[in-house]
């Protein structure tokens, strides 16, 4: 159910009034926490009403006070449109029981709530707050449980204080839970003293909300603190688009528009921020480039360490590397191409080396050869890749233990912007290795590369492997491309295609796309194009392929087939395709437990993806698993034989269905079959490197659907947005200065 279904033009707007009542159930909650619909039982009534509010939903069982107006929606009928929502302590015995049993109090479920209320009645909340030791009179409650219940309830009291503070300052109190979770007892102090910090540290709170809080405290539009925060926010948005820095004038323009102040005001504050070294700057010719400090540090450290490794890696005691490569060819019976021989010899010579090339050019063969020779030289070798799926591919290809970069560095949380260590392995406690090989390096952003290189010990040999024509990293920077562009780090680009037979059409078409030529496709075979008249038919055809056609051909639609999409929205976007595919491949059944989270329904057996790094659970953005159990309070996801993870209800926003995923999320993976819609509605995202990346995910079959015009657009559009980064320039300049 989309927001727009509820937020259409409404009829019959009436005067504002106030309503108190008990939350009966939540009907809908948007992903971004900015809109929800719930059922309310008004005080002293047995009826139920539908309430809409531009905020996260309250908890079931909570007593709330609303201000708003009655409206008549053209589709959903009469509703109460709340403009203000305040949580209150429930007063009726039934309300107290529903509140306690709603899951909001740690250690109390529905059964425990019944026993507590049966014992203390209307005095229950007073007992919990003032005489918690009396809870031990209830069967099943010991001293520790009583203390846990009291502490959790008292946190609700602090939560109500935050909510009241927000409401009194004209901001939705529904944000209180997130603010309290971040700052605990210091929340009010943070709101009053550092409102803009919330936009950086509290998920779901953007600059606009922090700005509203600051305005309620009397901060003027051109206040220096506000303008500085606006500049920081503009830079943050720029890094989300892959840039490490931005020219001064576009930054001034973005911040001026955001803040609704004159550009000269922004320039004045920006100059002061630079003088105070709160922002970093580089001058390239006539261009002034502004950096967030953490990205400036990352870029400089990466350049410095790459060149250091090149200069100071421990030399291998191999007199004739080329002869050793010839002996390896003889031993394995392989006949290497010239570029492959050069790469294998170079890795024995240089401290840092880059191997790149497209599909079918023999990168895997070279990596296996490198491993054999480095092991013969007695080196201790680590293998890694940015994602779990890429690491598994490398392990399957080499037959050796491989891990993600995050696990290699022993990730422990934190944020790059804070300047603290996100990893246990760093410059103080480095990795134990003589050589490290990383695959799929095109996926690594500048921050992850910085942390990896910091953990590389002096003298260690580093081999970076990847395909420079793939989509760039989601995070800031274009590390692999910049290293190659600088031309100062030894590298070999493999270009000769070796694969023949069953996979050759996919490989040859991938290279054709990369060269700007239309792929050769048919209605059958391993590279198909199915022309469809519109998005609706395209979506239905995808479902039919996954539910009927491909299973009949022997493919498992859950493990062998992956649907990709250029966009999240639209009929053929990731979100809608996931709903359609879930209904077709894992439909609702009376015997099948399910868990509702915002606009998603999770069912036993669903294919799901982790959407953010969770260092505590040991799962990372892009990891794929299947729901193995659904319980009233949590679900269990099996990511691998070794990794089974529980998710509490409040943690389900970290998961999304994965029957379909974006092309970006598919990087580093391979599937027997990929299906990709290419429709005019996706025009804004249709570009060559996206199509190339999608096609190179397939091992046995590619199925494209949509319009030939959209396919042509994707192949012809090679206008990749420039990423503002100076890594290549730093590598070249530092080498000149050595």
Secondary structure, 3 states (H helix, E strand, C coil): CCHHHHCCCEECCCCCEEEEEEEEEEEEECCCCCCEEEEEEECCCCCCEEEEECCCCCCCCCEEEEEEEEEEECCCEEEEEEEEEEEECCCCHHHHHHHHCCCCCCCCCHHHHHHHHHHHHHHHHHHHHHCHHHHHHCCCCCHHHHHHHHHHHHHHHHHHHHHHHHHHCCCCHHHHHHHHHHHHHHHHHHHHHCCCHHHHHCCCCCHHHHHHHHHHCCCCCCCHHHHHHHHHHHHHHHHHCCCCEEEHHHHHHHHHHHHCCCHHHHHHHHHHHHHCCCEEEEEECCEEEEEEHHHHHHHHHHHHHHHHHHHHCCCCCCCCHHHHHHHHHHHHCCCCCHHHHHHHHHHCCCCEEEEEECCCCCHHHHHHHHHHHHHHCCCCEEEEECCHHHHHHHHHHHCCCCEEHHHHCCECCCCHHHCCCCECCCCCCCCCCCEEEEECHHHCCHHHHHHHHHCCCCCCEEEEEECCCCCCCCCCCCHHHHHHHHCCCCEEEECCCCCCHHHHHHHHHHHHHHCCCCCCCECCCCEEEEECCCHHHHHHHHHHHHHHHHHHCCCCCCCCEEEEECCCCCCCCHHHHHHHHHHHHCCCCCCCCEEEECCEEEECCCEEEECCCECCCCECCCCEEEEEEECCCEEEEECCCCCEEEEEHHHHHHEEECCEEEHHHHCCCCEEEEEEEECHHHHHHCCHHHHHHHHCCEEEEEEEEECHHHHHHHHHCCCCCCCCCCHHHHHHHHHHHC
